Amino acid sequence: MFDEPFEFKFDILKKIMSDVKEEVVVVDENLRIIYANHCEKQFGMKESQVINKSIYDAFLHLQRNKSSIQNVFRNKKSLENNICSYVTRRGEKKTKLTSTYPIFDGERVRAVYEIGEDVPELHLNKLVPGSRRKAADSSKGFKDELSGKGDRLLYYTVDSIAGSSNAVVKLREKIKNIANSPSSILIYGETGTGKELAAQAVYTSMNNWQSRPFVVQNCAAIPETLLESILFGTVKGSFTGAENRPGLFEESSGGILFLDELNSMPLSLQAKILRVLQEGKVRRVGGEKEIDVDFRLIATTNVRPEILVKSGELREDLYYRISVLNLDLVPLRERKNDIPKLVDGFIAEFNSILGKNIERVDRRTMEFFMNYSWPGNIRELKNIVERLSNYTNCSVITYAESEIEGLLMRRESIPEIEAGEKKETQSKDRIRLREAMAEYEKELLAMAIEEAGGNVSRAARDLDIPQQTMNNKVIKYDLKKMIEETKLKKG
């Protein structure tokens, strides 16, 4: 038995809120900020410069008739999933998904609190012919990443797909054959195999492609509540902060709409997309007018579509509608003969970026590359070449175990390297914290995936982690086989 009850103090609450990733602000009746976490991130100011200040001093260019906080005070009702943009004191433009709630004292609203989550700036994902490439998910960085080419290209072409293996030769031929068809394409490939590269190669193989748009959207990078508005567009006044804005369906008319990680899209939205594909018409969110659209859809998944259909993550009718044409990208471990050419291309690229004059990798490094299984595929290979290029001041990259190990997402047994060269610096019975935590994390992930029936998106939500983080950890802990077995077992 404890002698005294635990006293929950405000300081404890502040500590908890400082660990919460979402931005929280509390405002009193006089529209003064009485609490805020992550002040510098939210406002570009220190806490002392924010607390007890008016919201109109903290949020630059905030208009009173458009303030969600003042709206909640006035109407005494919460506002959820509101899109807002503002500029911080540091000049950073931010776009947030916010939900704002009243705090009642009887029937009187005494304060309001708002929870915000950063989202990518809307419509930064249109590839405009003749301009530099823009992408909604800037973290993807596909440009020049998977082609093994040193020259920086505006778009990928069929020739950007480096390699001479049968799989690569057939892929290039297939892209040329289907480029000018109006039919939808479904691309399957593991993470890092170059799905967007293949999509752009289709685009640049089309007739008159320079005059056609190529619009990109990663379905896993945007909250579900925003994705519909981004795709369909909005009508001014349809919700707080909404403006007349065309969606990606309209923006891609006459060209290609590339939807990455389609299986991350909620089923209800998949049904609406199916209707657009069948009828060629779109209605903006909050609007009544139907707008004709004429685009070609290219979609990707990083799990076999048949498994996604069986598990219920991908609608069967949508699958058959978009899989008229298919491109299956072979993982790097199944086309290792292409590795030398890819490595040469990456070395040339990093010579230009880093100002180096590296000519090649030595025999032992190449043997390592040829023996490793590459769970992260070509992207992982490029990361290792980049790391080694940074540390090399000679014309030849020599094998350095510590540098290679530092970037690998998991270590596999390479006979020549492992045998007799691994130093036993710790007792076998001694528990290392990092290893123990990694093992525990892997067990939690496996349990969540099993409970979700192999549905990775659902497992990510259950664990309260972003979809992209979940995808990275699936690769890190080599859980793909376990996921497929779980889905088949469920089916």
C-alpha positions as CSV (number, residue, x, y, z in Angstrom):
1,M,0.0,0.0,0.0
2,F,1.2,3.5,-0.8
3,D,1.1,6.1,2.1
4,E,0.0,9.1,0.0
5,P,-2.1,9.4,-3.2
6,F,-0.3,10.6,-6.3
7,E,-0.9,14.3,-6.9
8,F,-1.1,15.2,-10.6
9,K,0.4,18.6,-11.0
10,F,0.3,21.0,-13.9
11,D,4.1,20.6,-14.3
12,I,3.6,16.9,-15.0
13,L,1.0,17.7,-17.6
14,K,3.4,20.2,-19.3
15,K,6.0,17.5,-19.4
16,I,3.6,15.1,-21.0
17,M,2.5,17.7,-23.6
18,S,6.2,18.4,-24.5
19,D,6.5,14.8,-25.5
20,V,3.4,14.8,-27.7
21,K,4.3,15.3,-31.4
22,E,1.1,17.3,-32.2
23,E,1.1,21.0,-31.6
24,V,-1.3,22.1,-28.8
25,V,-2.3,25.7,-27.9
26,V,-4.9,26.9,-25.3
27,V,-6.5,30.3,-25.6
28,D,-8.6,32.2,-23.0
29,E,-11.7,34.4,-23.6
30,N,-9.5,37.4,-24.3
31,L,-7.9,35.5,-27.1
32,R,-4.6,35.3,-25.2
33,I,-2.5,32.2,-25.4
34,I,-2.3,30.7,-21.9
35,Y,-0.4,27.5,-22.9
36,A,1.4,26.1,-25.9
37,N,3.8,23.3,-26.5
38,H,6.5,23.4,-29.1
39,C,6.4,27.2,-29.2
40,E,9.4,27.6,-31.5
41,K,8.1,25.1,-33.9
42,Q,4.5,26.5,-33.9
43,F,5.3,30.2,-33.8
44,G,9.0,30.7,-34.5
45,M,9.2,32.3,-31.0
46,K,10.3,31.4,-27.5
47,E,7.7,30.5,-24.9
48,S,8.2,33.8,-23.1
49,Q,7.3,35.6,-26.3
50,V,4.1,33.6,-26.8
51,I,2.4,33.1,-23.4
52,N,-0.2,35.8,-22.6
53,K,0.1,37.2,-26.1
54,S,-2.9,37.6,-28.5
55,I,-3.3,35.0,-31.1
56,Y,-3.1,37.8,-33.6
57,D,0.4,38.6,-32.4
58,A,1.5,35.0,-32.6
59,F,-0.1,34.1,-35.9
60,L,1.0,36.5,-38.6
61,H,-1.6,37.6,-41.1
62,L,-4.4,35.8,-39.2
63,Q,-7.8,37.3,-40.3
64,R,-10.4,37.6,-37.5
65,N,-13.2,36.3,-39.7
66,K,-11.2,33.2,-40.5
67,S,-9.8,32.3,-37.1
68,S,-11.0,28.8,-36.1
69,I,-10.3,29.6,-32.5
70,Q,-12.6,32.7,-32.5
71,N,-15.1,30.7,-34.5
72,V,-15.3,28.1,-31.7
73,F,-15.7,30.8,-29.1
74,R,-18.5,32.4,-31.1
75,N,-20.5,29.2,-32.1
76,K,-19.6,27.1,-29.0
77,K,-19.0,24.1,-31.3
78,S,-15.8,22.2,-32.1
79,L,-14.2,22.4,-35.6
80,E,-12.5,19.3,-36.7
81,N,-10.1,18.5,-39.6
82,N,-9.6,22.2,-40.6
83,I,-6.9,23.1,-43.1
84,C,-5.0,26.3,-42.2
85,S,-1.9,28.0,-43.5
86,Y,0.1,30.7,-41.8
87,V,3.6,32.2,-41.7
88,T,5.7,32.0,-38.5
89,R,7.9,34.8,-37.2
90,R,10.9,33.1,-38.8
91,G,9.2,33.3,-42.2
92,E,8.3,29.6,-42.4
93,K,5.1,28.9,-44.3
94,K,3.2,26.1,-42.5
95,T,0.1,24.1,-43.5
96,K,-1.6,22.3,-40.7
97,L,-4.6,20.0,-40.1
98,T,-6.2,21.3,-37.0
99,S,-9.1,20.4,-34.6
100,T,-10.4,23.0,-32.2
101,Y,-12.5,22.4,-29.1
102,P,-14.3,24.5,-26.6
103,I,-13.7,24.3,-22.8
104,F,-17.0,24.9,-21.0
105,D,-17.7,26.4,-17.5
106,G,-21.4,25.7,-17.4
107,E,-22.8,27.1,-20.6
108,R,-20.0,29.6,-21.0
109,V,-16.9,28.9,-23.1
110,R,-14.0,29.9,-20.9
111,A,-11.2,28.7,-23.2
112,V,-10.4,26.9,-26.4
113,Y,-7.7,24.4,-27.2
114,E,-6.5,23.6,-30.7
115,I,-4.5,20.5,-31.8
116,G,-2.5,20.8,-35.0
117,E,-0.5,18.4,-37.1
118,D,1.8,19.4,-39.9
119,V,0.9,18.2,-43.4
120,P,2.7,18.7,-46.7
121,E,1.8,21.9,-48.6
122,L,-1.0,21.0,-50.9
123,H,-0.5,20.8,-54.7
124,L,3.3,20.9,-54.7
125,N,3.3,17.7,-56.6
126,K,2.6,18.6,-60.2
127,L,5.4,18.1,-62.6
128,V,5.2,21.0,-65.0
129,P,6.9,20.3,-68.3
130,G,9.9,22.5,-68.7
131,S,10.4,23.2,-65.0
132,R,12.3,21.5,-62.2
133,R,10.7,18.5,-60.6
134,K,8.4,19.1,-57.6
135,A,7.0,16.4,-55.3
136,A,4.5,16.4,-52.5
137,D,6.6,14.0,-50.5
138,S,10.1,15.5,-50.7
139,S,11.5,12.7,-48.6
140,K,11.1,10.3,-51.4
141,G,14.0,11.8,-53.5
142,F,13.6,9.4,-56.5
143,K,15.4,11.8,-58.9
144,D,18.6,10.3,-60.1
145,E,18.4,7.8,-57.2
146,L,17.5,4.6,-58.9
147,S,18.7,4.9,-62.4
148,G,22.5,4.7,-61.7
149,K,23.0,7.7,-64.0
150,G,25.4,10.5,-63.1
151,D,23.6,13.1,-65.2
152,R,20.8,15.0,-63.6
153,L,17.6,14.5,-65.6
154,L,14.4,16.5,-65.6
155,Y,12.5,13.3,-66.0
156,Y,13.5,9.6,-66.1
157,T,13.4,7.9,-69.5
158,V,13.5,4.3,-70.5
159,D,17.3,4.6,-70.9
160,S,17.4,5.7,-67.2
161,I,16.6,2.1,-66.2
162,A,20.1,0.8,-65.8
163,G,21.1,-2.8,-66.3
164,S,21.4,-5.6,-68.9
165,S,19.6,-8.4,-67.1
166,N,16.7,-10.1,-68.8
167,A,14.3,-8.5,-66.3
168,V,15.5,-5.0,-67.1
169,V,15.5,-5.6,-70.9
170,K,12.0,-6.9,-70.8
171,L,10.8,-4.0,-68.6
172,R,12.2,-1.4,-71.1
173,E,10.5,-3.2,-74.0
174,K,7.2,-3.5,-72.2
175,I,7.2,0.2,-71.3
176,K,7.8,1.2,-74.9
177,N,5.0,-1.0,-76.0
178,I,2.4,0.3,-73.6
179,A,3.4,4.0,-73.4
180,N,0.8,5.3,-75.8
181,S,-2.1,3.2,-74.6
182,P,-4.8,5.0,-72.6
183,S,-5.2,2.0,-70.3
184,S,-4.3,2.3,-66.6
185,I,-1.1,0.7,-65.2
186,L,-0.5,-1.0,-61.9
187,I,3.1,-1.2,-60.8
188,Y,4.2,-3.7,-58.1
189,G,7.6,-3.6,-56.6
190,E,9.3,-3.7,-53.2
191,T,10.4,-0.5,-51.6
192,G,13.4,0.9,-53.4
193,T,13.0,-0.9,-56.7
194,G,12.2,2.2,-58.7
195,K,8.4,2.4,-59.2
196,E,8.3,6.1,-59.8
197,L,11.3,5.7,-62.2
198,A,9.2,3.2,-64.2
199,A,6.2,5.5,-64.2
200,Q,8.2,8.5,-65.5
201,A,9.7,6.2,-68.1
202,V,6.2,5.5,-69.3
203,Y,5.4,9.2,-69.3
204,T,8.5,10.2,-71.3
205,S,7.8,7.4,-73.8
206,M,4.4,8.9,-74.7
207,N,3.9,11.0,-77.8
208,N,4.1,14.7,-77.2
209,W,4.8,14.1,-73.5
210,Q,6.5,17.5,-73.1
211,S,3.1,19.2,-73.3
212,R,1.3,16.8,-70.9
213,P,1.2,17.0,-67.1
214,F,2.6,14.4,-64.8
215,V,1.1,14.7,-61.3
216,V,2.4,12.7,-58.3
217,Q,0.7,11.9,-55.0
218,N,1.9,9.5,-52.3
219,C,-1.2,8.2,-50.7
220,A,0.6,7.3,-47.5
221,A,2.0,10.8,-47.0
222,I,-1.3,12.6,-46.5
223,P,-3.9,12.1,-43.7
224,E,-7.0,10.4,-44.8
225,T,-9.1,13.4,-44.0
226,L,-7.2,15.5,-46.5
227,L,-6.6,13.1,-49.4
228,E,-10.1,13.4,-50.8
229,S,-9.9,17.2,-51.0
230,I,-6.5,16.9,-52.7
231,L,-7.7,14.5,-55.3
232,F,-11.2,15.9,-56.0
233,G,-10.6,19.6,-55.3
234,T,-12.6,22.0,-53.2
235,V,-15.3,24.7,-53.5
236,K,-15.0,27.8,-51.5
237,G,-17.0,27.7,-48.2
238,S,-17.4,23.9,-48.3
239,F,-15.5,23.8,-45.0
240,T,-13.5,26.3,-42.9
241,G,-10.6,27.7,-44.9
242,A,-11.7,26.0,-48.2
243,E,-11.0,27.8,-51.4
244,N,-11.9,27.1,-55.0
245,R,-9.1,24.7,-55.9
246,P,-8.9,22.1,-58.6
247,G,-7.9,18.6,-57.5
248,L,-5.3,16.3,-58.9
249,F,-7.8,14.6,-61.2
250,E,-8.3,18.0,-62.9
251,E,-4.7,19.0,-62.9
252,S,-3.6,15.7,-64.5
253,S,-6.2,15.9,-67.4
254,G,-4.4,15.2,-70.7
255,G,-1.6,13.5,-68.9
256,I,-0.8,11.1,-66.1
257,L,-1.8,10.9,-62.5
258,F,0.7,8.8,-60.5
259,L,-0.7,7.5,-57.2
260,D,2.0,5.9,-55.1
261,E,1.2,3.3,-52.4
262,L,-2.5,3.1,-53.5
263,N,-3.2,0.4,-50.8
264,S,-2.7,3.1,-48.1
265,M,-5.9,4.8,-49.4
266,P,-9.1,4.1,-47.3
267,L,-11.6,1.8,-49.0
268,S,-14.3,4.5,-49.0
269,L,-12.1,6.7,-51.1
270,Q,-11.1,3.8,-53.4
271,A,-14.8,3.5,-54.3
272,K,-15.0,7.2,-55.3
273,I,-11.9,6.9,-57.4
274,L,-13.4,3.9,-59.2
275,R,-16.4,6.0,-60.1
276,V,-14.1,8.7,-61.5
277,L,-12.3,6.2,-63.6
278,Q,-15.5,4.7,-65.0
279,E,-17.4,7.9,-65.7
280,G,-14.6,10.4,-66.5
281,K,-16.2,13.0,-64.3
282,V,-15.3,14.5,-60.9
283,R,-17.2,16.6,-58.4
284,R,-15.2,18.9,-56.1
285,V,-15.8,18.5,-52.3
286,G,-18.8,20.8,-51.5
287,G,-19.6,21.3,-55.1
288,E,-22.5,20.3,-57.3
289,K,-21.1,20.7,-60.8
290,E,-19.6,17.6,-62.5
291,I,-16.3,18.3,-64.3
292,D,-15.0,16.2,-67.2
293,V,-11.5,14.8,-66.7
294,D,-9.3,12.7,-69.0
295,F,-6.2,11.4,-67.4
296,R,-4.3,8.1,-67.4
297,L,-3.8,6.5,-64.0
298,I,-0.6,4.8,-62.9
299,A,-0.8,3.3,-59.4
300,T,1.8,1.4,-57.3
301,T,1.8,-1.0,-54.4
302,N,4.7,-2.4,-52.5
303,V,2.8,-5.6,-51.6
304,R,1.5,-8.0,-54.2
305,P,-1.9,-6.8,-55.3
306,E,-3.5,-10.2,-55.1
307,I,-2.6,-10.3,-51.4
308,L,-4.0,-6.8,-50.8
309,V,-7.3,-7.8,-52.5
310,K,-7.5,-11.0,-50.3
311,S,-6.8,-9.1,-47.1
312,G,-9.4,-6.4,-48.0
313,E,-6.9,-3.5,-48.3
314,L,-7.6,-3.0,-52.0
315,R,-11.0,-3.2,-53.5
316,E,-11.4,-6.0,-55.9
317,D,-13.4,-3.9,-58.4
318,L,-10.7,-1.2,-58.4
319,Y,-8.0,-3.7,-58.7
320,Y,-9.5,-5.1,-61.9
321,R,-10.1,-1.6,-63.2
322,I,-6.5,-0.3,-62.8
323,S,-4.6,-3.5,-63.5
324,V,-5.4,-3.6,-67.2
325,L,-1.6,-3.3,-67.7
326,N,0.9,-4.5,-65.2
327,L,4.6,-3.8,-64.5
328,D,6.3,-6.1,-61.9
329,L,9.7,-4.7,-60.8
330,V,12.2,-7.4,-60.0
331,P,14.1,-6.8,-56.7
332,L,17.8,-6.2,-56.8
333,R,18.7,-9.6,-55.2
334,E,17.2,-11.3,-58.3
335,R,19.2,-9.2,-60.8
336,K,22.6,-8.9,-59.2
337,N,24.4,-8.9,-62.5
338,D,23.2,-5.2,-62.8
339,I,25.0,-4.2,-59.6
340,P,28.4,-3.3,-61.2
341,K,26.7,-0.9,-63.7
342,L,24.6,0.7,-61.0
343,V,27.6,1.2,-58.8
344,D,29.5,2.8,-61.7
345,G,26.6,5.2,-62.3
346,F,26.3,6.2,-58.6
347,I,30.1,6.7,-58.4
348,A,29.9,9.1,-61.3
349,E,27.0,10.9,-59.7
350,F,28.8,11.4,-56.4
351,N,32.0,12.4,-58.1
352,S,30.1,15.4,-59.5
353,I,28.3,16.2,-56.2
354,L,31.3,15.7,-53.9
355,G,34.1,16.8,-56.2
356,K,35.8,13.5,-56.1
357,N,37.7,11.5,-58.8
358,I,36.7,7.9,-57.8
359,E,37.1,5.4,-60.5
360,R,35.7,2.1,-59.0
361,V,35.3,-0.1,-55.9
362,D,37.8,-2.7,-55.1
363,R,37.3,-6.5,-55.5
364,R,36.3,-7.1,-51.9
365,T,33.7,-4.4,-51.8
366,M,32.2,-5.6,-55.1
367,E,32.1,-9.2,-53.6
368,F,30.2,-7.8,-50.6
369,F,27.7,-6.1,-52.9
370,M,27.2,-9.3,-54.9
371,N,26.7,-11.4,-51.8
372,Y,24.4,-9.1,-49.9
373,S,20.6,-9.6,-50.2
374,W,19.7,-5.9,-50.5
375,P,16.3,-5.7,-48.6
376,G,16.2,-2.0,-49.4
377,N,17.0,-2.7,-53.1
378,I,18.6,-0.1,-55.3
379,R,18.0,2.8,-52.9
380,E,20.0,0.9,-50.2
381,L,22.8,0.3,-52.7
382,K,23.0,4.0,-53.5
383,N,23.1,5.0,-49.8
384,I,26.1,2.7,-49.3
385,V,27.9,4.0,-52.3
386,E,27.3,7.6,-51.1
387,R,28.6,6.8,-47.7
388,L,31.8,5.1,-49.1
389,S,32.3,8.0,-51.5
390,N,32.2,10.5,-48.7
391,Y,34.9,8.7,-46.8
392,T,37.2,7.9,-49.7
393,N,40.0,10.2,-50.8
394,C,41.5,7.9,-53.3
395,S,40.6,6.8,-56.8
396,V,39.4,3.4,-55.6
397,I,36.9,2.7,-52.8
398,T,38.4,0.0,-50.6
399,Y,36.4,-2.3,-48.3
400,A,35.7,-0.8,-44.9
401,E,33.5,-3.0,-42.8
402,S,32.6,-0.3,-40.2
403,E,31.4,2.1,-42.9
404,I,29.3,-0.5,-44.7
405,E,27.8,-1.9,-41.5
406,G,26.9,1.6,-40.3
407,L,24.4,2.0,-43.2
408,L,22.9,-1.5,-43.6
409,M,19.4,-1.9,-42.3
410,R,20.3,-5.4,-41.3
411,R,23.4,-7.5,-41.4
412,E,23.5,-10.8,-43.3
413,S,26.1,-13.5,-43.1
414,I,28.7,-13.0,-45.8
415,P,31.0,-16.1,-45.6
416,E,34.3,-14.4,-46.6
417,I,33.8,-11.4,-44.3
418,E,32.2,-13.2,-41.3
419,A,34.6,-16.1,-41.1
420,G,37.4,-15.5,-38.6
421,E,37.2,-11.7,-38.9
422,K,34.5,-10.8,-36.4
423,K,36.0,-9.7,-33.2
424,E,34.4,-10.8,-30.0
425,T,34.6,-7.6,-27.9
426,Q,31.7,-8.5,-25.6
427,S,30.8,-11.6,-23.6
428,K,28.1,-13.7,-25.3
429,D,26.1,-13.7,-22.1
430,R,26.1,-9.9,-21.8
431,I,22.9,-8.1,-22.8
432,R,23.3,-5.0,-25.0
433,L,20.6,-2.4,-24.6
434,R,20.4,-1.6,-28.3
435,E,20.0,-5.2,-29.3
436,A,17.5,-5.9,-26.6
437,M,15.4,-2.8,-27.6
438,A,15.5,-3.8,-31.2
439,E,14.4,-7.3,-30.4
440,Y,11.5,-6.0,-28.3
441,E,10.5,-3.5,-31.1
442,K,10.5,-6.3,-33.6
443,E,8.2,-8.5,-31.4
444,L,5.8,-5.6,-30.9
445,L,5.6,-5.0,-34.7
446,A,5.1,-8.7,-35.4
447,M,2.3,-8.9,-32.8
448,A,0.6,-5.8,-34.2
449,I,0.8,-7.1,-37.8
450,E,-0.6,-10.5,-36.7
451,E,-3.5,-8.9,-34.8
452,A,-4.2,-6.8,-37.9
453,G,-4.3,-9.8,-40.1
454,G,-1.3,-8.7,-42.1
455,N,-2.8,-5.2,-42.8
456,V,0.3,-3.0,-42.4
457,S,-1.7,0.3,-42.5
458,R,-4.0,-1.0,-39.7
459,A,-1.0,-2.2,-37.7
460,A,0.6,1.3,-38.0
461,R,-2.6,2.9,-36.7
462,D,-2.8,0.5,-33.8
463,L,0.8,1.3,-32.9
464,D,0.2,5.0,-33.4
465,I,3.1,5.5,-35.8
466,P,3.2,7.0,-39.3
467,Q,2.7,4.6,-42.3
468,Q,6.1,5.5,-43.7
469,T,7.8,4.7,-40.3
470,M,6.0,1.3,-40.3
471,N,7.2,0.6,-43.8
472,N,10.8,1.4,-42.9
473,K,10.6,-0.9,-39.9
474,V,9.1,-3.7,-41.9
475,I,12.2,-3.5,-44.1
476,K,14.6,-3.1,-41.2
477,Y,13.3,-6.2,-39.4
478,D,12.7,-8.2,-42.6
479,L,9.0,-8.8,-41.9
480,K,7.7,-8.9,-45.5
481,K,7.5,-12.7,-45.6
482,M,5.8,-12.8,-42.2
483,I,3.2,-10.3,-43.5
484,E,2.4,-12.3,-46.6
485,E,2.1,-15.5,-44.6
486,T,-0.2,-13.8,-42.1
487,K,-2.5,-12.5,-45.0
488,L,-2.6,-15.9,-46.6
489,K,-3.4,-17.6,-43.3
490,K,-6.2,-15.1,-42.7
491,G,-7.6,-15.7,-46.2
